[in-house]
Amino acid sequence: MLLLLLGIIVLHVAVLVLLFVSTIVSQWMVGNGHATDLWQNCSTSSSSNVQHCFTSSANEWLQSVQATMILSIIFSVLSLFLFFCQLFTLTKGGRFYITGVFQILAGLCVMSAASIYTVRHPEWHPNSENSYGFAYILAWVAFPLALLSGVIYVILRKRE
């Protein structure tokens, strides 16, 4: 049972790390010395190694992506906190429903954010030379892991 709990905690922390990295790192869209994320657009001039960064546009869809990514982090942190609280206060045989629901909500939020970004980025960056960066891919990887973690929490029963 202890190994199962340790595995669940490791999975949850891995999801949190993926969510933090994908939200913070400037690699959602890359190409030709240009990197974009949810917060800023950065470009490196060809003559020097100086990087110039500007804040991202104030499009409503980009703000919704920012908000849902932040919500996914909040739900996941809250889920981890609730798991530890329930671990010590839940009665024997009880299930971790609240923890699971918050983790599933985190997964749905990151899926919504990545989906909105996927659909709307061509109008923001019409240049076809750009490609998705690793932070965007990490957001998509965090989605099924968060859902899996949430389902495991819902199925999990507390033992002695």
Secondary structure, 3 states (H helix, E strand, C coil): CHHHHHHHHHHHHHHHHHHHHHHHCCCCEEECCEEECCCEEEEECCCCCCEEEEECCCCHHHHHHHHHHHHHHHHHHHHHHHHHHHHHHCCCCCECHHHHHHHHHHHHHHHHHHHHHHHHHHHHCCCCCCEECHHHHHHHHHHHHHHHHHHHHHHCECCC
